[in-house]
Amino acid sequence: MPAPIELYYWPTPNGWKITIALEEMGLPYRLNLVNIGKSEQFAPEFLALSPNNRMPAIVDPEGPDGAPTSVFESGAILLYLARKTGRFGGATERERIAVEEWLMWQMGGVGPMAGQAHHFLKYAPLLDPPQDIPYAKDRYRGEVARLYRVLDTRLAQYPYVAGDFYSIADMAIWPWASLWEGQQQTLEDKPHLARWLDAVGSRPAVKKGQSVALELRTGLQTDRQAQNALFGRRG
């Protein structure tokens, strides 16, 4: 049995990517909660692992050459775990290219755009003072819709985003796309996306990974301390 991976985590879409991957890969891990609503992501010991003050991060005590290594950024962690286990990263060079394309698509598109949609649609209007900005709401809601149309078109051709096989690209995209309702999206015109959401969401490892510390995912809309920690100005 390999030594447990230390996982620094909070129940957000980026955190779910890694719990899902660890569950899918059958890797043992020890949970270290980083309460982003209480500014724990700015603690010096966490910044030593993740200098951009974002979770998740991992420490693998059995890293390259058997020496411990830390990895930050969810996409980098997924790639590392896929290499470590030889699973879910593509079996051929062409498959690996497809996995990396769609992983980068998530990292550069769906994650940032959906995150901004959540912010301006759900949280900003309830800030003190309220920040209800129609242009921002329309901008990010529309960009998420465009990205999901791209994904639906891809999934009309293949069962999974990288092709005929389930991969870390699916693990990266699903946590964000599963929150489509909060992004004020519709699936009525995206049947292939809807099919994929159900197929991935029904996997036991996905259910287990998303459930990790889920009870801690509570009302940011009314928690002023958490809002200041997440949205406040920092030099």
Secondary structure, DSSP 4 states (H G I P E B T S, - for coil): -PPPEEEEE-SSHHHHHHHHHHHHHT--EEEEE--GGGTGGGSHHHHTT-TTS-S-EEEETT-GGG--EEEESHHHHHHHHHHHHT-SS-SSHHHHHHHHHHHHHIIIIIHHHHHHHHIIIIIGGGSSS----HHHHHHHHHHHHHHHHHHHHHHTT-SBTTBSS--HHHHHHHHHHTTTTTTT---TT-HHHHHHHHHHHTSHHHHHHHTTTGGG---GGG-HHHHHHHHS---
